[in-house]
Amino acid sequence: TQKTNYHRATSHEVVEAITEYPIKSSVDFDQFVKYQPPVKTFETSHISRAKDILGDRGIVAPWAQGSFNSVSFYRALDQLIMDPYTDLGFYRSMMYYFSERMFELIRQLAEAGADMICAGGNVANGKTAGPAFFKEYVLPFEVDFTQRVKNLGVYYLYHNCGDAKSLYDVYSPIKMNVFETLTAP
């Protein structure tokens, strides 16, 4: 079961938040893997159209998610942060599974003509994860994921809004092309 709360903030903006995550245990994850359909073929004509419109005057940079962020849509953050300590195999399985699914979306975006992929890395930020946790349990996945995306021939923007300052020294091995953003928390 997943529950989501929607709030129409303005006539043009909806704020959405997951209030109950579908993966509450390793049994839920096993069922998820067993019954989740393959990654669909996404409608990417808007990427190609934007590329045609821009020509050589700009870049097309759609949004996706990094490794850790990909899992955070399916498992509550407090549980996800504890998983490496309570069941490292379960944690790794989720990281590989959801990263692979996100990579498939990114592959389709790259094939449609994206110049750069903007990927969220903000869930494992300096306050929720911290440098030690990030270095041991997030960094290896982000490094591998970033390299795979860059191998598609696109630039990779890694986004961590706000609380990233304590992670700057840890980020170097990710080798993203662009780090965004240097704003205050």
LUMTOR-569426 format. One record per residue (C-alpha): residue number from 1; x negated, y, z negated; residue in three letters. Coordinates in steps of 0.5 Angstrom, whole numbers. Layout:
+-----+-------+-------+-------+------+
| pos |    xx |    yy |    zz | code |
+-----+-------+-------+-------+------+
| NUM |     X |     Y |     Z |  ALA |
...
+-----+-------+-------+-------+------+
END
This chain:
+-----+-------+-------+-------+------+
| pos |    xx |    yy |    zz | code |
+-----+-------+-------+-------+------+
|   1 |     0 |     0 |     0 |  THR |
|   2 |    -2 |     7 |     2 |  GLN |
|   3 |     1 |    13 |     0 |  LYS |
|   4 |     0 |    20 |     2 |  THR |
|   5 |     2 |    27 |     0 |  ASN |
|   6 |     4 |    32 |     5 |  TYR |
|   7 |     5 |    40 |     4 |  HIS |
|   8 |     6 |    45 |     9 |  ARG |
|   9 |     2 |    50 |     7 |  ALA |
|  10 |     4 |    55 |    13 |  THR |
|  11 |     8 |    54 |    19 |  SER |
|  12 |     2 |    52 |    22 |  HIS |
|  13 |    -2 |    48 |    17 |  GLU |
|  14 |    -1 |    42 |    13 |  VAL |
|  15 |    -5 |    40 |     7 |  VAL |
|  16 |    -5 |    32 |     7 |  GLU |
|  17 |    -8 |    28 |     1 |  ALA |
|  18 |    -8 |    20 |     0 |  ILE |
|  19 |    -5 |    19 |    -7 |  THR |
|  20 |    -5 |    11 |    -7 |  GLU |
|  21 |   -11 |     8 |    -3 |  TYR |
|  22 |   -10 |     1 |     0 |  PRO |
|  23 |   -16 |    -3 |    -2 |  ILE |
|  24 |   -15 |    -4 |    -9 |  LYS |
|  25 |   -20 |   -10 |   -10 |  SER |
|  26 |   -24 |   -15 |    -6 |  SER |
|  27 |   -18 |   -19 |    -4 |  VAL |
|  28 |   -14 |   -13 |    -1 |  ASP |
|  29 |   -21 |   -12 |     3 |  PHE |
|  30 |   -21 |   -19 |     5 |  ASP |
|  31 |   -13 |   -18 |     7 |  GLN |
|  32 |   -15 |   -12 |    11 |  PHE |
|  33 |   -20 |   -15 |    15 |  VAL |
|  34 |   -16 |   -21 |    17 |  LYS |
|  35 |   -10 |   -17 |    19 |  TYR |
|  36 |   -13 |   -10 |    21 |  GLN |
|  37 |   -12 |   -10 |    29 |  PRO |
|  38 |   -18 |    -8 |    33 |  PRO |
|  39 |   -20 |    -1 |    34 |  VAL |
|  40 |   -16 |     2 |    39 |  LYS |
|  41 |   -18 |     6 |    46 |  THR |
|  42 |   -17 |    13 |    44 |  PHE |
|  43 |   -14 |    18 |    48 |  GLU |
|  44 |   -20 |    22 |    50 |  THR |
|  45 |   -18 |    26 |    56 |  SER |
|  46 |   -18 |    33 |    52 |  HIS |
|  47 |   -26 |    31 |    51 |  ILE |
|  48 |   -27 |    31 |    58 |  SER |
|  49 |   -22 |    37 |    60 |  ARG |
|  50 |   -26 |    41 |    55 |  ALA |
|  51 |   -33 |    39 |    58 |  LYS |
|  52 |   -30 |    41 |    65 |  ASP |
|  53 |   -28 |    48 |    62 |  ILE |
|  54 |   -34 |    49 |    58 |  LEU |
|  55 |   -39 |    47 |    64 |  GLY |
|  56 |   -46 |    49 |    62 |  ASP |
|  57 |   -43 |    55 |    57 |  ARG |
|  58 |   -42 |    51 |    51 |  GLY |
|  59 |   -42 |    44 |    48 |  ILE |
|  60 |   -36 |    40 |    46 |  VAL |
|  61 |   -37 |    37 |    39 |  ALA |
|  62 |   -31 |    33 |    36 |  PRO |
|  63 |   -30 |    31 |    29 |  TRP |
|  64 |   -31 |    24 |    26 |  ALA |
|  65 |   -34 |    21 |    19 |  GLN |
|  66 |   -40 |    19 |    17 |  GLY |
|  67 |   -41 |    12 |    13 |  SER |
|  68 |   -39 |    13 |     6 |  PHE |
|  69 |   -33 |    18 |     9 |  ASN |
|  70 |   -31 |    13 |    13 |  SER |
|  71 |   -30 |     8 |     7 |  VAL |
|  72 |   -27 |    14 |     3 |  SER |
|  73 |   -20 |    14 |     7 |  PHE |
|  74 |   -19 |     7 |     4 |  TYR |
|  75 |   -21 |     6 |    -3 |  ARG |
|  76 |   -21 |    11 |    -9 |  ALA |
|  77 |   -27 |    15 |   -10 |  LEU |
|  78 |   -28 |    13 |   -17 |  ASP |
|  79 |   -28 |     6 |   -15 |  GLN |
|  80 |   -32 |     7 |    -9 |  LEU |
|  81 |   -37 |    10 |   -14 |  ILE |
|  82 |   -37 |     4 |   -18 |  MET |
|  83 |   -37 |    -1 |   -13 |  ASP |
|  84 |   -45 |    -2 |   -12 |  PRO |
|  85 |   -45 |    -3 |   -20 |  TYR |
|  86 |   -40 |    -8 |   -20 |  THR |
|  87 |   -40 |   -12 |   -14 |  ASP |
|  88 |   -45 |   -10 |    -9 |  LEU |
|  89 |   -43 |   -15 |    -4 |  GLY |
|  90 |   -36 |   -12 |    -4 |  PHE |
|  91 |   -39 |    -5 |    -3 |  TYR |
|  92 |   -44 |    -7 |     3 |  ARG |
|  93 |   -38 |   -11 |     6 |  SER |
|  94 |   -34 |    -4 |     6 |  MET |
|  95 |   -39 |     0 |     8 |  MET |
|  96 |   -41 |    -4 |    14 |  TYR |
|  97 |   -34 |    -6 |    16 |  TYR |
|  98 |   -31 |     2 |    16 |  PHE |
|  99 |   -38 |     4 |    19 |  SER |
| 100 |   -37 |     0 |    25 |  GLU |
| 101 |   -30 |     2 |    26 |  ARG |
| 102 |   -32 |     9 |    26 |  MET |
| 103 |   -38 |     8 |    31 |  PHE |
| 104 |   -33 |     5 |    36 |  GLU |
| 105 |   -29 |    12 |    36 |  LEU |
| 106 |   -35 |    16 |    36 |  ILE |
| 107 |   -38 |    11 |    42 |  ARG |
| 108 |   -31 |    13 |    46 |  GLN |
| 109 |   -32 |    20 |    44 |  LEU |
| 110 |   -39 |    20 |    47 |  ALA |
| 111 |   -37 |    16 |    53 |  GLU |
| 112 |   -32 |    22 |    55 |  ALA |
| 113 |   -37 |    27 |    55 |  GLY |
| 114 |   -38 |    30 |    48 |  ALA |
| 115 |   -45 |    33 |    47 |  ASP |
| 116 |   -45 |    33 |    39 |  MET |
| 117 |   -41 |    29 |    34 |  ILE |
| 118 |   -39 |    33 |    28 |  CYS |
| 119 |   -39 |    28 |    22 |  ALA |
| 120 |   -37 |    29 |    15 |  GLY |
| 121 |   -42 |    27 |    10 |  GLY |
| 122 |   -38 |    31 |     4 |  ASN |
| 123 |   -35 |    26 |     0 |  VAL |
| 124 |   -42 |    23 |    -3 |  ALA |
| 125 |   -44 |    30 |    -5 |  ASN |
| 126 |   -49 |    33 |   -10 |  GLY |
| 127 |   -43 |    33 |   -16 |  LYS |
| 128 |   -40 |    26 |   -14 |  THR |
| 129 |   -46 |    22 |   -12 |  ALA |
| 130 |   -52 |    26 |   -14 |  GLY |
| 131 |   -59 |    24 |   -11 |  PRO |
| 132 |   -60 |    18 |   -15 |  ALA |
| 133 |   -54 |    14 |   -13 |  PHE |
| 134 |   -54 |    17 |    -6 |  PHE |
| 135 |   -61 |    15 |    -4 |  LYS |
| 136 |   -60 |     8 |    -7 |  GLU |
| 137 |   -53 |     7 |    -4 |  TYR |
| 138 |   -51 |    12 |     1 |  VAL |
| 139 |   -57 |    14 |     5 |  LEU |
| 140 |   -59 |     7 |     8 |  PRO |
| 141 |   -52 |     7 |    11 |  PHE |
| 142 |   -52 |    14 |    14 |  GLU |
| 143 |   -59 |    13 |    17 |  VAL |
| 144 |   -57 |     7 |    21 |  ASP |
| 145 |   -51 |    10 |    23 |  PHE |
| 146 |   -54 |    17 |    25 |  THR |
| 147 |   -59 |    13 |    29 |  GLN |
| 148 |   -54 |     9 |    32 |  ARG |
| 149 |   -50 |    15 |    34 |  VAL |
| 150 |   -56 |    19 |    37 |  LYS |
| 151 |   -58 |    13 |    41 |  ASN |
| 152 |   -51 |    14 |    45 |  LEU |
| 153 |   -54 |    20 |    47 |  GLY |
| 154 |   -51 |    26 |    43 |  VAL |
| 155 |   -53 |    30 |    38 |  TYR |
| 156 |   -51 |    29 |    31 |  TYR |
| 157 |   -48 |    34 |    26 |  LEU |
| 158 |   -48 |    32 |    19 |  TYR |
| 159 |   -43 |    36 |    15 |  HIS |
| 160 |   -43 |    37 |     7 |  ASN |
| 161 |   -40 |    43 |     5 |  CYS |
| 162 |   -42 |    46 |    -2 |  GLY |
| 163 |   -45 |    41 |    -7 |  ASP |
| 164 |   -50 |    39 |    -2 |  ALA |
| 165 |   -56 |    43 |    -5 |  LYS |
| 166 |   -59 |    37 |   -10 |  SER |
| 167 |   -59 |    33 |    -4 |  LEU |
| 168 |   -63 |    37 |     1 |  TYR |
| 169 |   -69 |    33 |    -1 |  ASP |
| 170 |   -66 |    26 |     0 |  VAL |
| 171 |   -63 |    28 |     7 |  TYR |
| 172 |   -69 |    28 |    11 |  SER |
| 173 |   -69 |    21 |    13 |  PRO |
| 174 |   -62 |    21 |    16 |  ILE |
| 175 |   -65 |    25 |    22 |  LYS |
| 176 |   -59 |    29 |    24 |  MET |
| 177 |   -60 |    34 |    29 |  ASN |
| 178 |   -56 |    39 |    25 |  VAL |
| 179 |   -54 |    40 |    18 |  PHE |
| 180 |   -48 |    44 |    16 |  GLU |
| 181 |   -47 |    48 |    12 |  THR |
| 182 |   -51 |    52 |     7 |  LEU |
| 183 |   -45 |    55 |     3 |  THR |
| 184 |   -44 |    55 |    -4 |  ALA |
| 185 |   -40 |    50 |    -8 |  PRO |
+-----+-------+-------+-------+------+
END
